[in-house]
Structures are given as C-alpha cells and as structure tokens.
Amino acid sequence: MSSDKERLAAQRDVAVNRRARHDYFIEETVEAGLVLSGSEVKSLRAGKAQLKDSHARIHRGEMWLFSAHISEYSPAAQFGHDPTRSRKLLLHRREIDRLEGKVRERGLTLVPLRIYFKHGRAKVELGLARGKKLYDKRESIKERETRREMDRAMKG
C-alpha cells in the first residue's frame, strides 16, 4: 500500500487530455520522456499546458509531439520559447519501431493523454488509439448515464 502512495506522490498531473478518451478507443498506453527547455519546465511546474488538438507522430525514425501548448514562462520572457513548437519524445528504438508498425499496419494514431512529472522528470503518456464513430460516442454516453442511474438507485 505504501508503494502506491509513493507512486502517486511521485507523479503529479500537469495537463490531461479529456477529449482523447471521448474521441478515441485507447488500446495501449506508453510513457515517453519529453525534451524541454528550461522555461518550458518552469511553465509545466506552474501547470500551464494544454494537450487539446495535439498528437504524436514518428518522423525520420524519431517520435515527436505536435501542437501541445506549453505557455510562456513570464519571468523568462527574454529567453522564452514558442508555445506550440514540436517537441521530441524520448523512447527506446524498439518501442518506436513497434509503435510505427502498429500505426502503419492497423491505422492507429498516437494521442497524448496526459503530461506529468515522475521523479522530477517531465513525462507524457501516449495512447495508441483508434477513432470513434459518432454512434460509438453515443453508445459511450448511454452506458455512462445507465451506470449513473444504477448508482443512484443503489444509494437510495
């Protein structure tokens, strides 16, 4: 039990992509490191990041995170960074090759689910995802509503 508490204390979510689980079926998750500048790290520690409309892609054998918005850190304005620049992700070669095969073969996409700190290092959790159709989304909403009603009935 203490290891769970230590794990939760060591990980602190900075940004969560809530739309990802609504718009995609997440088949698998992968943890990757982020290559960041100093002002980006300070901005992340302040909790100023958004994953809305961001995605990961393999380009020339390297994994990159595109369109993730990390706000500028105002005290470092002179040495600041571009908020939506592409950021390199750190993964082992085997992992990149395996993910590239799945993306090509099965038409899956890589969607960032959350950014968090783990033992002082910025990490991003990527989901290997398949897009939901409109009827899938409706079905998910219906299931959630049914579950809520059952919980209310059990309480009352």
Long-range contacts (C-beta under 8 A, 24 or more apart in sequence): 10-118, 10-119, 11-116, 11-117, 11-118, 12-116, 12-117, 13-114, 13-115, 13-116, 14-44, 14-45, 14-47, 14-49, 14-114, 14-115, 14-116, 14-117, 14-122, 15-47, 15-49, 15-50, 15-51, 15-114, 15-115, 16-51, 16-113, 16-114, 17-51, 17-52, 17-54, 17-111, 17-112, 17-113, 17-114, 19-52, 20-51, 20-111, 20-112, 20-113, 20-127, 20-129, 21-113, 22-132, 22-137, 22-140, 23-131, 23-132, 23-137, 24-109, 24-111, 24-127, 24-129, 24-130, 24-131, 24-132, 25-129, 25-130, 25-131, 25-132, 25-136, 26-111, 26-113, 26-127, 26-128, 26-129, 27-108, 27-127, 27-128, 27-129, 27-130, 28-127, 28-128, 29-113, 29-125, 29-126, 29-127, 29-128, 30-91, 30-95, 30-99, 30-125, 30-126, 30-127, 30-128, 31-118, 31-123, 31-124, 31-125, 31-126, 32-56, 32-63, 32-89, 32-90, 32-91, 32-123, 32-124, 32-125, 32-126, 33-89, 33-90, 33-91, 33-121, 33-122, 33-123, 33-124, 34-65, 34-87, 34-88, 34-89, 34-90, 34-115, 34-122, 34-123, 34-124, 35-87, 35-88, 35-89, 35-90, 36-70, 36-87, 36-122, 37-81, 38-76, 38-79, 39-72, 39-73, 39-76, 39-79, 39-80, 39-81, 40-70, 40-73, 40-81, 40-87, 41-122, 42-73, 42-75, 42-76, 43-70, 43-71, 43-72, 43-73, 44-70, 44-115, 44-117, 44-122, 45-117, 46-73, 48-73, 49-115, 51-112, 51-113, 51-114, 51-115, 54-111, 54-112, 55-109, 55-110, 55-111, 55-112, 56-89, 56-110, 56-111, 56-112, 56-124, 56-126, 57-110, 58-96, 58-99, 58-100, 58-103, 58-110, 61-96, 62-88, 62-89, 62-96, 63-88, 63-89, 63-90, 63-91, 63-96, 63-99, 63-110, 64-88, 64-89, 65-89, 65-112, 65-124, 68-112, 68-115, 68-124, 89-124, 89-126, 99-128, 102-128, 103-128, 106-130
